[in-house]
């Protein structure tokens, strides 16, 4: 009998001591057995006898447990006698080593390339993708020297850089077994991922092919992950462009991509009012959750280090305790994460990217997505920090800016995605090839101008926050409202322990209650708008603003903004006849020195 056959004589009982998830985060009712999807994937693995196996499972489902059960099986059967785990970050190396140690597999997370070989007391090592890319020949030699199983944690990282992918291929091509793990979606680009099979679909696009997939939708139905309630917040934003022009927009309102991005950037500015208001609302939610889950914690995901420190300072003042700040360049970051995870009295942690993927802090129940990163991959992994279910009926809450790209991703939580190569070009991209030289040069000038704005000439001037809506299970609830309004409090106050069906029922009930509370509109219908009169009023107002700007030396955009603050209402293009007339009266009073 060949050696490979011996593996499949041992059945699925080998390594039965391995728990489905470790005791402090086991799903309700699953202790002592594998979760259904893990057993199903393991049975498929045994049936296929694969050299390469790709398991795609939603964050929080238990990919680590499945992988270690496979590793235990292969070691005990004699199929492999060395294990490599390749992880995205240094912190995850320790996490994998701790998990493997609990099931009797000793892995060295402190192995350095300069060590050459690991100690005899270990069956293998845990390394990072960067570590492999730095010295692939070393890792190839170690792989060839034994019957090696390689576990790739979040395999999409092998495509982060050409050198990483090449290094992973060179190092682990001789492996006896390769087990690749990832959440969904894969990548947002078309960089091929090593050891992943791509199959052409009906449209001629090559897409990644998983051997086993377990996505958020099925995991939620199986009570393996928490339901996630998204709290979306809008508000009025004002900023200055690189040319000195002042702009104003409602966060999340229909607008160009540039205006949306700059309104979003303005909202995230710690010196405005949006962030403090949303942090306060998120903290209220966290305190409500802690009524039922006494160790519940919160995480703010920030764009950069400066913003992270500023958000933490605001949380310090709000909570009366020191907020944990995790920065990627801090050598003690892993210890900071572990201390926060183990201390139930700590309320909030703020991080840039370190805890957006893979890091396991099971008590995180409330999140604030305060970053401008919006790829499907990053969003899914960030939200994945809050979906790990420890006991029955825990609910997660994530606060986010009300911008279409994020609300669309929130509504598509259950959508399955594969990694696509050679994606067909859009009609707009094809048309770009036919631009004449003058138009192309003009387009490039505009692009360079946009880049210049992003290089630091942009200035956020003012922001405020307003409750917009709640998103859950692809549906939207709520009629909007001011911060602290009854409309917002209805949703902030939902219990922290609810089954998914109860979440839907309660959200629909609050929606119905708000509709009943809304006063019936008894005002007579307005007459049909006279578009000519509106055009004349806008022109008159603009001339008046221009004249007042010349008189006072004030920028026209600032005058329009001030008029809106005093008189209320939207921008000139959306203002009603009555609103335009009120602004005209106000600026005429300014001309004569009356306020």
Buried (B, 14 or more C-beta within 10 A) or exposed (E): EEEEEEBEEBEBEBBEEBBBBBEEBBBEEBEEEBBBBBBBBBEBBBEEEBEBBBBBBBBBBBBBBBBBBBBBBBBBBEBBBBBBBBBBBBBBBBBBBBBBEEBBBBBBBBBEEEEEEBEEEBBBBBBBBBBBBBBBEBBBBBBEEBBBBBBBBBBBBBBBBEBBBBBBBBBBBBBBBBBBBBBBBBBBBEBBBBBBEBEEEEEEBBBBBBBBBBBBBBBBEBBBBBBBBBBBBBBBBBBBBBEEEBBBBBBBBEBEEBBBBBBBBBBBBBEBBBBBBBBBBBBBBBBBBBEBBEBBBBBBBBBBBEBBBBBBBBBBEBBEEEBBBBBEEEEEBBEBBBEBBEEBEBBBBBBBBBBBBBBBBBBBBBBBBBBBBBBBBBBBBBBBBBBBBBEEBBBBBBBBBBBBBBBEBBBBBBBBBBBBBEEEEEEEEEEEEEEEEEEEEEEEEEEEEEEEBEEEEBBBBBBBBBBBBBBBBEEBBBBBBEBBBEBBBBBBEBBBBBEBEBBBEBBEEBBEEBEEEEEEEEEEEEEEEEEEEBEEBBEEBEEBBEEBBEEEEEBBBBBBBBBBEEBEBBBBEEBBBEBBBBBBEBBEEBEEEEE
